[in-house]
Amino acid sequence: MMKISYRPARVFAMQLLYAMEITGQTAGEALPGILESQPLHAEQKKYGMKLVDLVQAHREELDENIKAAAAHWELDRMASLDRIVLRIAMVELSYIPEIPMKVAITEAVQIAAKYSTDNSDSFVNGLLTGFMRNRGMVVTEPKEK
C-alpha cells in the first residue's frame, strides 16, 4: 500500500482557511477553487478537511494559545499565513495524538518557510516552542515502527 504524505493536506488546509479568512466564504464555498488548484488523494482531502474543521471548532482557544506564546506580538500584526499555520500545528499538537510532535512542528516550519514571509519559519518555530513550554509538553522524537 502506498504511503500518503500529509504535507499536501496541510497545505490544502492552509489554503482553504486563508481563502475563508480573506473572502469571508464558508469552507463549502471556497472548497471548489482550492481543489481545482491542488488535486489531492481522498485520504489527503479527508485529513485536510479534518484540520479545517478542528481549526474552526477551536479557533478562539487556538488564538488565545498563540497570544500566550507570542508575548510581544498582537495577533492582527502577524502575517495571516503565519497565524493559519500556527493554528493548524496547534490543532495537530493538541487534538491529533497520532501525529508526532516533532513532525507537526517541522511541517509547520517548512510550510511557513515556503508560503509566508522570509522570517516566518523561525517565527513559527519560536511560537510553537513557546506553546509547548506553556503546556508543559516536551518535543519527542517519533517512535520507530
N, C-alpha and C positions, 0 to 999 in steps of 0.2 A: 504494500500500500504506500502511495506517495505521501511524504510528509508535507503538510501545508504550512507555509510561512504566515505568521500573523502580522508581519510588518505591513503588507498591503491593507489588512483590516484596520490597523491603527491609523494609517494614512487616510483611508476611506472615512473613518470616524471623525478624524480631524477636519477633513474637507467638508463633510456634512454638517458638523457643528459650526464650522466657520460660516458656511453658506446660510445657515439658520440665523446666526448672530447678526450677520451683515444685512440680510434681506428681510428678516422677520418672518420668513417662511417656516412652516412646520417641517418635520422630518419627511413626511409623505410628499409634500410639495417640492422640496429640494432634492429628494432622492433620485428621480429620473436623470437629471442633469449630471449628478455626481457619478452615477453608474455608467452613464454614456462615456464619460471621460476616463473611467477606470474600471474595466471589466474585472470581476472577481469570481473565484470559485464559490460555490454555495456556502461552504464552511467559513470562508473568509467574510462573506457578506453577513452571515449569521453572527459571527464574533464581532464584527464592526458594529452591527445594529445593537448587540448586547452592550457594547461600550457606550454608544449614543444614549440608549435607554437609561443606563446606570448614571451617566453624567447628568442627564436631565432630572432624574429622580433625586439625586443627591447634590444638586448644584449649589444650594445655599451652604451646606456643610463643607463642600469642596472649597468654595470661595473663602469661607472662614479659615480653613486649613491653610490656604495659600497666604492669606493675610497674616496668620500667625507665624508662618515660616519666613515671610518676607517683611521683616520688622520695619525696614525703611522704604518700602515701596507701596504706593497706592495701587489697588487692583486696576483702576482705569488708566493708570500710566504705563502698565505693562503692554507689550505687544499682544494683540489679540491671539495670534497663533501660540505664543508662549503660554497664555492663560489656558487655552484649549488643550495643549499638550500636557500641561500640568494636571488639569482635571482628569484627562484620560489615564495618566500614570497613577494618580492618586486612587482612581477607581480600581485599577488593577491591583495596586498595593493593598487596598482596604477590602475589596469585595470579591476578588478572584484569586483565591489562595493557590490554585494550581499553576499560576504564573509565578516563577521565581522572582524574588525582589530585584535581584541584580539584572535580570532580563528586562523587567518593567522599566527600571531606571535607565539602562543602556539604550533601550529602544527610544525612550522619550528624548534622551540627549541627542541621539543620532537623527531623529526626525526633526527636532528643533534646529539642529545644525544645518540640515538640508533645506528646510522650508521657511525658516524665520530669519531673524537678523544675525549679524556676524557674531554677537556675543551671546546668543540665545542658548547655545549648548552649555556654557559654563553657568549661566543664569539658572537654567532649568536644573542642572546638576546640583547647584548650591541649594536651591529651594527644596528639591526632593530630599536632599541630605538633612536639611532643617526639619522637614516634615517627619522624616523617620525618627530623628532625635526627639522631637516634641512628643512622639507617641511611644518612646522607649523601645523602638524597633532597631534591630541591628541588621545590616545588609548581609545576607548569607549567600554562599555560592550555591548554584543549582545542584541538586543531588544527582549522582550518576545513576542511570537506569540499568 
